[in-house]
Amino acid sequence: MVLLGIFSQSIMLIFALAIMYIVVFSIYHIVTNDKLDPYQKVVWIIVILIGNILASIIYLIIHNRAKFNAKWKF
């Protein structure tokens, strides 16, 4: 029984670290993105801090779609 508790806590820790990594990476991407003006950067950072993982995924999908389309020229 104790082993199951340790295993579930480990899974929760890995999941929490993955979420934190995605959020931090999104904020780093916003700060270093030259295509966004400063007001857009502030708005996106606020949205990510409030919306956390969902907002981070939405931001990464929206802003990486342009790179993908430019690379593959559909």
Backbone as a printed PyTorch tensor [residue, N CA C, xyz], in Angstrom:
tensor([[[  0.8200,  -1.1950,   0.0000],
         [  0.0000,   0.0000,   0.0000],
         [  0.8670,   1.2640,   0.0000]],

        [[  1.9380,   1.2400,   0.7650],
         [  2.8320,   2.4000,   0.8220],
         [  3.5290,   2.5920,  -0.5220]],

        [[  3.8750,   1.4930,  -1.1600],
         [  4.5370,   1.5700,  -2.4550],
         [  3.6460,   2.2340,  -3.4900]],

        [[  2.3630,   1.9380,  -3.4610],
         [  1.4170,   2.5650,  -4.3790],
         [  1.3350,   4.0650,  -4.1270]],

        [[  1.3880,   4.4800,  -2.8720],
         [  1.3630,   5.9040,  -2.5370],
         [  2.5950,   6.6250,  -3.0530]],

        [[  3.7510,   6.0000,  -2.9250],
         [  4.9890,   6.5960,  -3.4160],
         [  4.9630,   6.6800,  -4.9370]],

        [[  4.4520,   5.6430,  -5.5960],
         [  4.3650,   5.6370,  -7.0560],
         [  3.4330,   6.7400,  -7.5500]],

        [[  2.2780,   6.8990,  -6.9190],
         [  1.3400,   7.9340,  -7.3650],
         [  1.8960,   9.3280,  -7.0930]],

        [[  2.6210,   9.4880,  -6.0010],
         [  3.2430,  10.7840,  -5.7270],
         [  4.3300,  11.0880,  -6.7540]],

        [[  5.0530,  10.0870,  -7.1840],
         [  6.0870,  10.2840,  -8.2020],
         [  5.4690,  10.6920,  -9.5310]],

        [[  4.3680,  10.0530,  -9.8990],
         [  3.6750,  10.4040, -11.1350],
         [  3.1530,  11.8290, -11.0610]],

        [[  2.5890,  12.2060,  -9.9250],
         [  2.0860,  13.5760,  -9.7510],
         [  3.2240,  14.5890,  -9.8390]],

        [[  4.3810,  14.2700,  -9.2620],
         [  5.5300,  15.1630,  -9.3220],
         [  6.0190,  15.3300, -10.7530]],

        [[  6.1010,  14.2440, -11.5020],
         [  6.5290,  14.3180, -12.9020],
         [  5.5430,  15.1480, -13.7170]],

        [[  4.2610,  14.9440, -13.4880],
         [  3.2250,  15.7040, -14.1880],
         [  3.3200,  17.1940, -13.8560]],

        [[  3.5160,  17.5200, -12.5780],
         [  3.6290,  18.9250, -12.1620],
         [  4.8740,  19.5730, -12.7680]],

        [[  5.9820,  18.8460, -12.8200],
         [  7.2010,  19.3880, -13.4160],
         [  7.0410,  19.6000, -14.9200]],

        [[  6.3170,  18.7100, -15.5820],
         [  6.0750,  18.8740, -17.0180],
         [  5.2340,  20.1150, -17.2800]],

        [[  4.2110,  20.3310, -16.4690],
         [  3.3740,  21.5250, -16.6120],
         [  4.1990,  22.7800, -16.3680]],

        [[  5.0190,  22.7590, -15.3240],
         [  5.8450,  23.9240, -15.0160],
         [  6.8270,  24.2080, -16.1510]],

        [[  7.3930,  23.1570, -16.7450],
         [  8.3200,  23.3360, -17.8610],
         [  7.6250,  23.9870, -19.0520]],

        [[  6.4230,  23.5370, -19.3810],
         [  5.6910,  24.1050, -20.5120],
         [  5.3650,  25.5680, -20.2620]],

        [[  4.9500,  25.9050, -19.0540],
         [  4.6150,  27.3010, -18.7300],
         [  5.8600,  28.1790, -18.7940]],

        [[  6.9500,  27.7300, -18.2150],
         [  8.1940,  28.5180, -18.2250],
         [  8.7170,  28.6610, -19.6480]],

        [[  8.6670,  27.5930, -20.4460],
         [  9.1010,  27.6690, -21.8330],
         [  8.2450,  28.6550, -22.6210]],

        [[  6.9440,  28.6570, -22.3760],
         [  6.0540,  29.5910, -23.0770],
         [  6.3970,  31.0360, -22.7290]],

        [[  6.6290,  31.2970, -21.4600],
         [  6.9850,  32.6640, -21.0470],
         [  8.3330,  33.0610, -21.6450]],

        [[  9.2880,  32.1480, -21.6630],
         [ 10.5820,  32.4310, -22.2930],
         [ 10.4040,  32.7290, -23.7840]],

        [[  9.5670,  31.9550, -24.4470],
         [  9.3170,  32.1550, -25.8750],
         [  8.6670,  33.5100, -26.1190]],

        [[  7.7690,  33.9120, -25.2500],
         [  7.1150,  35.2200, -25.3920],
         [  8.1390,  36.3370, -25.2470]],

        [[  8.9670,  36.2580, -24.2360],
         [  9.9410,  37.3240, -23.9590],
         [ 10.9580,  37.4450, -25.0950]],

        [[ 11.3490,  36.3300, -25.6910],
         [ 12.3630,  36.3740, -26.7400],
         [ 11.7900,  36.4970, -28.1510]],

        [[ 10.4750,  36.5120, -28.2900],
         [  9.8410,  36.5940, -29.6060],
         [  9.8500,  38.0390, -30.0960]],

        [[ 10.5750,  38.3060, -31.1720],
         [ 10.6840,  39.6650, -31.7030],
         [  9.4600,  40.0740, -32.5210]],

        [[  8.6370,  39.1220, -32.9090],
         [  7.4660,  39.4450, -33.7230],
         [  6.3120,  40.0150, -32.9020]],

        [[  6.3680,  39.8790, -31.5910],
         [  5.3240,  40.4340, -30.7260],
         [  5.7530,  41.8090, -30.2320]],

        [[  4.8160,  42.7630, -30.2310],
         [  5.1550,  44.0540, -29.6420],
         [  5.0340,  43.9370, -28.1200]],

        [[  5.5770,  44.9100, -27.3720],
         [  5.6010,  44.7980, -25.9080],
         [  4.2150,  44.6290, -25.2700]],

        [[  3.1920,  45.2510, -25.8210],
         [  1.8590,  45.1160, -25.2520],
         [  1.3210,  43.7030, -25.4300]],

        [[  1.5870,  43.1100, -26.5890],
         [  1.1680,  41.7250, -26.8040],
         [  1.9090,  40.7780, -25.8590]],

        [[  3.1770,  41.0690, -25.6160],
         [  3.9430,  40.2380, -24.6880],
         [  3.3450,  40.2830, -23.2900]],

        [[  3.0020,  41.4850, -22.8300],
         [  2.4220,  41.6320, -21.4950],
         [  1.0920,  40.8970, -21.4100]],

        [[  0.2650,  41.0550, -22.4310],
         [ -1.0460,  40.3930, -22.4290],
         [ -0.8720,  38.8710, -22.4200]],

        [[  0.0130,  38.3480, -23.2520],
         [  0.2120,  36.9020, -23.2930],
         [  0.7630,  36.3710, -21.9730]],

        [[  1.6710,  37.0960, -21.3540],
         [  2.2170,  36.6460, -20.0630],
         [  1.1280,  36.6270, -19.0070]],

        [[  0.2840,  37.6520, -18.9710],
         [ -0.8200,  37.6760, -18.0110],
         [ -1.7840,  36.5200, -18.2700]],

        [[ -2.1100,  36.2930, -19.5400],
         [ -3.0180,  35.1920, -19.8850],
         [ -2.4150,  33.8510, -19.4600]],

        [[ -1.1260,  33.6590, -19.6740],
         [ -0.4930,  32.3950, -19.2980],
         [ -0.4260,  32.2420, -17.7840]],

        [[ -0.1550,  33.3150, -17.0800],
         [ -0.1250,  33.2080, -15.6200],
         [ -1.4980,  32.8980, -15.0490]],

        [[ -2.5490,  33.3850, -15.6900],
         [ -3.9120,  33.1030, -15.2190],
         [ -4.3890,  31.7420, -15.7280]],

        [[ -4.1650,  31.4800, -17.0170],
         [ -4.6890,  30.2710, -17.6350],
         [ -3.7880,  29.0660, -17.5340]],

        [[ -2.5570,  29.2590, -17.1030],
         [ -1.5830,  28.2090, -16.8860],
         [ -1.3680,  27.3030, -18.0900]],

        [[ -1.5870,  26.0160, -17.9640],
         [ -1.1970,  25.0560, -19.0010],
         [ -2.0370,  25.2090, -20.2650]],

        [[ -3.3180,  25.4580, -20.1340],
         [ -4.1740,  25.5900, -21.3110],
         [ -3.7650,  26.7990, -22.1480]],

        [[ -3.5190,  27.9210, -21.5030],
         [ -3.0930,  29.1240, -22.2250],
         [ -1.7110,  28.9330, -22.8500]],

        [[ -0.8260,  28.2150, -22.1810],
         [  0.5070,  27.9550, -22.7310],
         [  0.4210,  27.1260, -23.9970]],

        [[ -0.3990,  26.0930, -23.9750],
         [ -0.5540,  25.2510, -25.1570],
         [ -1.1710,  26.0370, -26.3020]],

        [[ -2.1780,  26.8580, -26.0080],
         [ -2.8090,  27.6850, -27.0500],
         [ -1.7880,  28.6430, -27.6530]],

        [[ -0.9910,  29.2950, -26.8180],
         [  0.0270,  30.2210, -27.3260],
         [  1.0150,  29.4950, -28.2370]],

        [[  1.5190,  28.3410, -27.7840],
         [  2.5170,  27.6180, -28.5760],
         [  1.9350,  27.1320, -29.9010]],

        [[  0.6760,  26.7310, -29.9000],
         [  0.0440,  26.2980, -31.1510],
         [ -0.1190,  27.4760, -32.0970]],

        [[ -0.6100,  28.5940, -31.6040],
         [ -0.8500,  29.7670, -32.4530],
         [  0.4510,  30.3040, -33.0360]],

        [[  1.4660,  30.4480, -32.2180],
         [  2.6940,  31.0960, -32.6840],
         [  3.6710,  30.1570, -33.3630]],

        [[  3.5060,  28.8710, -33.2450],
         [  4.3630,  27.9480, -33.9800],
         [  3.7320,  27.5070, -35.2840]],

        [[  2.4480,  27.7640, -35.4670],
         [  1.7790,  27.4160, -36.7180],
         [  2.3700,  28.2120, -37.8770]],

        [[  2.7040,  29.4760, -37.6470],
         [  3.2810,  30.3080, -38.7110],
         [  4.6330,  29.7490, -39.1460]],

        [[  5.4540,  29.2880, -38.2020],
         [  6.7440,  28.6930, -38.5510],
         [  6.5490,  27.4160, -39.3550]],

        [[  5.5970,  26.6050, -38.9410],
         [  5.3370,  25.3510, -39.6340],
         [  4.8590,  25.6060, -41.0600]],

        [[  3.9260,  26.5390, -41.2410],
         [  3.4040,  26.8400, -42.5720],
         [  4.4830,  27.4560, -43.4630]],

        [[  5.3460,  28.2950, -42.9030],
         [  6.4150,  28.9000, -43.6980],
         [  7.4460,  27.8550, -44.1240]],

        [[  7.6860,  26.8860, -43.2620],
         [  8.6790,  25.8670, -43.5710],
         [  8.1760,  24.9000, -44.6480]],

        [[  6.9030,  24.5270, -44.5940],
         [  6.3830,  23.5260, -45.5050],
         [  5.6260,  24.0960, -46.6770]],

        [[  5.2950,  25.3880, -46.6750],
         [  4.6490,  26.0920, -47.7940],
         [  3.4440,  25.3430, -48.3670]],

        [[  2.3860,  25.2940, -47.6050],
         [  1.1570,  24.6300, -48.0870],
         [  0.4180,  25.4920, -49.0610]]])
